Protein backbone atom coordinates (compact mmCIF):
# COMPACT_ATOMS: atom_id res chain seq x y z
CA UNK A 1 0.00 0.00 0.00
CA UNK A 2 1.54 3.32 -1.03
CA UNK A 3 1.20 6.21 1.36
CA UNK A 4 0.35 9.63 -0.03
CA UNK A 5 2.58 12.10 1.77
CA UNK A 6 0.65 15.12 2.96
CA UNK A 7 1.89 18.47 4.14
CA UNK A 8 1.84 18.73 7.94
CA UNK A 9 2.10 22.17 9.53
CA UNK A 10 4.90 21.66 12.02
CA UNK A 11 5.83 24.01 14.83
CA UNK A 12 9.46 25.26 14.50
CA UNK A 13 10.05 24.48 18.18
CA UNK A 14 9.01 20.85 17.60
CA UNK A 15 11.45 20.62 14.68
CA UNK A 16 14.19 22.00 16.93
CA UNK A 17 13.40 19.47 19.66
CA UNK A 18 13.42 16.60 17.15
CA UNK A 19 16.83 17.67 15.84
CA UNK A 20 18.19 18.08 19.38
CA UNK A 21 17.09 14.57 20.42
CA UNK A 22 20.36 12.69 20.76
CA UNK A 23 18.89 9.21 21.02
CA UNK A 24 15.66 7.30 20.96
CA UNK A 25 15.83 7.21 24.77
CA UNK A 26 14.93 10.92 24.83
CA UNK A 27 11.20 11.57 24.75
CA UNK A 28 9.65 14.50 22.91
CA UNK A 29 6.21 15.76 23.89
CA UNK A 30 3.95 16.91 21.07
CA UNK A 31 0.32 17.72 20.27
CA UNK A 32 -1.19 16.65 16.94
CA UNK A 33 -4.44 17.56 15.21
CA UNK A 34 -6.10 15.18 12.81
CA UNK A 35 -7.18 15.94 9.27
CA UNK A 36 -10.93 15.33 9.59
CA UNK A 37 -14.07 16.26 7.73
CA UNK A 38 -16.74 18.24 9.62
CA UNK A 39 -18.89 15.12 9.86
CA UNK A 40 -16.04 13.08 11.37
CA UNK A 41 -15.37 15.63 14.13
CA UNK A 42 -18.95 15.22 15.31
CA UNK A 43 -18.20 11.63 16.36
CA UNK A 44 -15.70 11.55 19.25
CA UNK A 45 -15.46 7.77 18.97
CA UNK A 46 -14.23 8.17 15.38
CA UNK A 47 -11.44 10.48 16.58
CA UNK A 48 -10.34 7.90 19.16
CA UNK A 49 -10.44 5.02 16.66
CA UNK A 50 -8.55 6.97 13.99
CA UNK A 51 -5.90 8.10 16.47
CA UNK A 52 -5.33 4.55 17.69
CA UNK A 53 -5.16 3.26 14.10
CA UNK A 54 -2.50 5.83 13.14
CA UNK A 55 -0.46 5.24 16.31
CA UNK A 56 -0.55 1.46 15.81
CA UNK A 57 0.55 1.83 12.17
CA UNK A 58 3.51 4.05 13.13
CA UNK A 59 4.49 1.71 16.01
CA UNK A 60 4.55 -1.24 13.59
CA UNK A 61 6.60 0.78 11.10
CA UNK A 62 9.32 2.02 13.48
CA UNK A 63 9.21 -0.71 16.11
CA UNK A 64 8.76 1.79 18.95
CA UNK A 65 5.62 2.73 20.85
CA UNK A 66 4.46 6.13 22.08
CA UNK A 67 4.17 6.85 25.79
CA UNK A 68 1.58 8.81 27.75
CA UNK A 69 -1.06 9.23 25.05
CA UNK A 70 -3.93 11.63 25.72
CA UNK A 71 -6.71 11.79 23.11
CA UNK A 72 -8.86 14.92 22.93
CA UNK A 73 -11.90 13.23 21.44
CA UNK A 74 -14.03 16.35 21.02
CA UNK A 75 -11.21 18.38 19.48
CA UNK A 76 -9.87 15.91 16.92
CA UNK A 77 -6.43 16.02 18.51
CA UNK A 78 -4.07 14.08 20.74
CA UNK A 79 -0.91 14.59 22.78
CA UNK A 80 1.87 12.13 23.45
CA UNK A 81 5.41 11.58 24.59
CA UNK A 82 7.51 9.52 22.20
CA UNK A 83 11.04 9.03 20.90
CA UNK A 84 12.05 11.36 18.04
CA UNK A 85 11.92 8.55 15.42
CA UNK A 86 8.30 7.82 16.32
CA UNK A 87 7.30 11.48 15.97
CA UNK A 88 9.18 11.85 12.66
CA UNK A 89 7.27 8.85 11.30
CA UNK A 90 4.00 10.25 12.62
CA UNK A 91 4.62 13.47 10.70
CA UNK A 92 4.48 11.51 7.42
CA UNK A 93 1.01 10.09 8.07
CA UNK A 94 -1.77 11.51 5.86
CA UNK A 95 -4.21 11.78 8.79
CA UNK A 96 -2.03 14.33 10.63
CA UNK A 97 -2.81 18.01 9.94
CA UNK A 98 -0.65 19.87 12.47
CA UNK A 99 2.08 19.14 15.01
CA UNK A 100 3.13 21.39 17.87
CA UNK A 101 5.70 21.02 20.63
CA UNK A 102 3.96 20.54 23.95
CA UNK A 103 6.78 22.32 25.79
CA UNK A 104 7.69 25.70 24.38
CA UNK A 105 11.03 27.38 25.03
CA UNK A 106 9.60 30.87 25.14
CA UNK A 107 7.33 32.07 27.89
CA UNK A 108 3.66 32.39 26.97
CA UNK A 109 3.31 35.37 29.32
CA UNK A 110 2.80 38.72 27.66
CA UNK A 111 5.16 41.21 29.32
CA UNK A 112 3.72 44.55 30.49
CA UNK A 113 4.37 47.59 28.29
CA UNK A 114 4.72 50.22 30.98
CA UNK A 115 5.55 49.06 34.47
CA UNK A 116 4.65 51.42 37.30
CA UNK A 117 4.14 51.13 41.01
CA UNK A 118 0.51 51.16 42.12
CA UNK A 119 -0.16 52.76 45.48
Secondary structure, 3 states (H helix, E strand, C coil): CCCCCCCCEECHHHHHHHHHCCCCCCEEEEEEEECCCHHHHCCHHHHHHHHHHHHHHHHHHHCCCCEEEEEECCCCEEEEEEEHHHHHHHCCCCCEEEEEECCCCCCCCCCCCCCCCCC
